[in-house]
Amino acid sequence: MDFNVPMDHGRIVDDTRIRQAVPTIKALRERQARVILLTHLGRPDGNVDESARTSPLAARLSELLEVPVGHAGDCIGPEVEAEVAALGDAEVLMLENVRFHRGETRNDPEFAAQLARLADVFVNDAFGTAHRAHASTVGVAAHLPAVAGLLLEREIVTLGRIMRDPPHPLVAIIGGSKISTKMGVLRSLLGRVDRLCIAGAMACTLFAARGMAMGHSLVEEDQLETARSFLAEAEGRNRAPFLPLDAVVAAEAKPGVEVQTVDIKAVPPESKVLDVGPMTVEQFLRACDGAAAVVWNGPLGVYEIPPFDQGTHALAQGLAGSDAQTIIGGGDLVAALQELGIVDRMSFVSTGGGATLEFLEGKTLPGIAALKDAGDVVHA
């Protein structure tokens, strides 16, 4: 599972990934399977980190399943093997954080073999880590029959449709800070979408590539030539992207700071672009009018710090009332939608962050490639 959920002093902030994995666990329990759950939490880098223990995850899952979920003090070793052997039919045991062991991220063959000794079948339902060749995503699959869970299948089918047979008109909205991390997905979508909207700080790099002054905004100077090449390619395909018309600017991204909304061509030299303005939101929503589907990945501004969350919130509320199929590309954006209470009004919310981006970029994800009959997606 990918139960790498945001935590705050031992409290789960957003349990979306846990809730979306419940159908697979229920399906296995209905077949009287003894369910052993592997997950990572945070980045403990091979060390035991008390703040990254999986016991709160087991407690929350127990509430969602309405059955006891056991918790093991480790994920390998004789004691864990004894706890697994004592499981009854349809019982559930969550193991301790696999990233407490260095062998996880290194995909160490011996560590993977120790994990595999616990089970008869491997079910991968962790789309959020499918782009990582780790022991719990790829290594275990070398030792056991390996299949996709219901959540992983749904991710592959929904996002795969966008890649193979996209509905039209198709609109993509891509936000985020660095164009260097999203250029691959931008180029991939360029050949598939009818309209492409780009926001976030990476739009500043595109504007800077056109020679516009962006004040103190985040601009990737080493990406200006790449940005110019992308804009030329987009215009050559008659797919010139919709870029922000106005921006919310301030000296720093801090609560209570003085802000103003300006035309994108008039960013003050001492200010930073930290969100899109209302004209941009209106433009993006107009671009979505009549769309069969809208794919949205990445917030439009520094949504973690009000008032720079307003552009993201306004666009989300506008899309929540849309007739189009709305596909939300996971990552930071999910937290913003949870805050608004409108996740359930979107057609599909991906549990991936980097995995969603790499999938939409057309890359082969190692966690999926390792599965039996990966091309057809065998599910639990």
N, C-alpha and C positions, 0 to 999 in steps of 0.2 A: 504494500500500500504506500501511497504518498501522503502521509499524515504530517508533513512538515508545515504545520499551521503557525500563524503568528501568535506569540505568547507574550504575556506581560506579568512578570513575577509569579510564574507558575499558573497563571490564568489564561485559558484559551480565548483569544480575541475574536477569531473568526473560524468557525468549525465547518466551513463549506466543504473542504476536501474530505472530512470525516463523513459528513452526511451523504455526500455523493457516492461514497464507497459502500454504503450500507446494503444496497440491493445485491451486490456480489456476495457479501458475507451471508446474507439471508438465504440466497440461492444455494450456497454450499451447505449451510446448516439444514436446510430442508431435505438435502440428500444425505443427511446424517454424517457429513464430513466433520472431522476434527480439525478445526481451523487454527492455524498458527500464523500470526501476523508479524511481518517484518516491515519496519519503517525506519527512516532517519528523522532527526529533528535538529535543526540548526546546523552549525558547522563546528563541532567539537574537535575536529582534526585528530582523531585517534586517541583522545583523552576522555576520561570520565568527567563530565560536566553536570553538576547537580541541577543546573537550570535547564538542561536538555534531556532530562529523563522522560521516558514515555508513559509513566504511570498516570499523569493527568489525561492523556489520550485514551488510555484504557478505561478510565472512569467515565469520560464523556461518551465513549462508544457503548459502554454498558447501559447508559441512560437511553441512548438512541435505539439499541437493540431490545431493551427491556429484559435482558438476561445478564447474568454475571459474566464479566470478562476478566480472566486471570491476568496476572502480570509477572513475568519472570525477571530476575535480577540481572540477567545477561542474555545474549542471543546465541551463544555457543557454549559447549562444555558439558561435563557429566551431569551437573545439577539441572541444566536446562533439558537435557535429554531425558532425565527422570521425570521432570514435570510434563513433558510432552507425552511420555509413555503412560502417564496416569490420566491423560485426558479421556473423557467419555465421548460417545458419539454426540455430535452437534455442539460440543463445548468449544469455547474460544479462549485462546491464550495469546496475549501480546508480549512479544519479546522486547528486551531493552534495546535502546538506540544502536543500530548497526554501525553508526559512525563513531562509536566509542572504540572501535577497532580500526587500526590503520589499513588493514587488509580490505576494508570495504571500498574505499575510493580508489585503491590500487588494483582492484579486481584480482586480489591474491587468490591463486588456485586452491591453496589449502584452506583458506578462510571460507571460500565458496563451497568447498567440499564439506566442511563442518556444518555449514548452514543446511546444505542439501540432505545431510544424514537425518535431519529431523522429519522429513516428509516423504510422501510417495508421489505427489504431483505438485508442480509449481504453477501458481496462478498469478500473473502479473497484472495488477490493476493500477499501477503507478505511472500514469501518463506524465505527470510532472517531473519524473526522473528518467523517462524513457530515452532522453538524449545523452544520458550518462552511461558509460560502459563500466559499471560498478559490479561488485560481487553479488549484490542482492538483485540486480536487474539483468545482468548478462551471465555472470559466473555460475549461478545456481542452475540456469537453463541448460548448461552443458552436462548436468548430472541427472536431471529429472525431465519427464514429459512436461513441456512448458506451453501454457495456453494463456490467452488474454481473458481478463475479467470483463464484466459487463460495462464498467465505466471506461476502460481502455478501448473496448470495442466501439462504444458510442463516440468517443473522441476521434478515433480513426475514421469511422464512417462519416461523421459530420464534417470534419475538416478535410477529409479525403475528397468529399464531393466538391468542395471549393476548388481543389487542385485538379480534379479529373473532369468534372462535368458541372462547372459553375452555373448557377441560375442567373438569368439576366433580366433586367439591368442589375449588375452587381456593383456595390459601392464599398470601398475600403477606407477606413479612417485609422490612420497610424499616428500615435503620439509617442512621447518619450523624450529623453534628454539628448542621447548621442546618436547621430546618424551613422556612425561607424558600426554600431551594433545592429542596425536595422537596414542597412543598404541592401543586403541580400534579399530580405523579404520584400522591400520596396520594388526591386527589379523583378522579382518573381511575380508579384501582384500586378505589375504594370502590364503584363501580357494577358492578364485574366480579367481585370476589372474594367468597368465602363467609366467609373469616376473614382479618383483617388484624392483623399483629403489628408493633408499632413499638418501636424501641429506639434506643440511641445518645443523644447529648446532646439531640437534638431531642425525645425523650420528656420531658426535664426541662422544656422549654417547655410541653408539654401539661399536665404536673403543675402547673406554676406558674400556668397558666391556670385551674386548678381551685382555686387558693389554697393549694397545698401549698408548704412551705419546701424549697428545694433547695440550701441552704448556699451555697457559692461556685461551684456548677456553672454551666456555660454555659447561660444562659437568654436568649433573644432577646426582650427587653422590648417591642420594637416589633411583635412578632408575637403577643402575647397575645390580642388580640381576634380575629385570624385563627384562632388555635388554638382559642379558645372556639367560634367559628363552625363549625369543622371537627368538633369533638367533638359539637356539637348535631346537625349534619347526619348524622354517623355513627350516633348513637343514634336519630335519626328514621327511619333506614333499617334499624334493627335490626342494625347492623353495628358496634356499639361495639368499638373496637380492643382487642386484648390488649396491655397495657402492662406494663413490668417490675414484678415483685413485690418484688425485692430488688436491691441494688446493691453493687458493690465501690467503696469510697470511700477517698480519701487527700487529703492537703493539696495535693499537686502530682502531675502525671504525670511521675514521674522513676523511673529504675531504683533499686531498693533502698529506696524510701520505705516507711514503715509503712502497711499497708493493713488495712481491716476490711470485713466483709460485714454490711450492715445491712438492715433492712426499709426499703422505699422511703419509708415514712411517717416514718422516723426518721433522716433524713440529718443528721449533725452540722453545726452552723452554720459550722464552720471548714473543712469538707471539700468535695471535689468528687466528683460521680458520674463514674466513669471506666470502668466496665464493668458488665455485668449479673451478678447472682449465680446460683447453681445452681438456685434455685427458678424463676427466670425462664426459664432454658434448658429446664427440664423442662416448664414451661407452654407454651412455644413448640413443643416437640416433640409435646406432646399435641394442640396445635391442628393439627399436621400429620398426625396419625393418620387414616388412611383417605382422605387427599387423593389426587386424581388427579394434581395438579401443584402444585409449590411454586415460587414466584418469590421470589428473595432478592436484594436490592440493598443494599449498605452494611454495614460491620462494626457489631458491637453495642457496641464500646467503643474505647478508644485502643489498637488492636491492635498498633501499631508498638512499644509499650513494655510488655514483660512486667512484672508479671503481668496487665496489663489486656487481654491477648489471650485469656484463658482462656474467656470467654463465647463469643466468636466461634469458637474452636477446638472447644469442646464441642458447639455447635450444628451446626457443619460435620460433625463426626464422626457425630453422630446422623442427619443428613440423608443422609450417604453410605451408610447402611444402609437407607434408606427404599425402599419399593416405588413411591413417587410419582415422577413425572417431575420432576427437579430442574433448574431454570433459574436460573443464577447471573448476576446483572446486571452483570458486569464491574467495572472500576474497582479500587479498593483491595482489594476482597474477593478478587480472583484471587490476589494476592500471598499472602494469608493461607492460601488453599487450597494454593498451591504449596508453602508452607513445611511443610504437613502431609503433602504427597504424595498428596492425594486428589482432585486436579482430574479425573483420569480416571474417578472414581467418580460424577461428576455427569453428568446427561444432556446438559446444554448449558451452556457457559460463554461468555458474550458477550465480545467483544473491545472493546466500547464502555464508556465511563464516562458522560460527559454525553450522548453520543448515545443510549445505552440509556435513560436517564431521559427524554429528550425524546421518544423513540419511544413509550415506555410512557405518556407523558403525552398522546399523540395528536397531537403536532405533526408538521408536514411537514418532513422533513429535506432541506435544499437539495441535498446531494450525491446523494440518491436521486431527487429530483424532476427533476434535470438529465439523467437517463439515458433512453435510448430505451425506449419502452414501459414506463415505470417502474411502471405499475400491474400489469403481468404479470411483471416482473422477467426480463429477458433476461440470460442468463449466458454466460460465455465457454466 
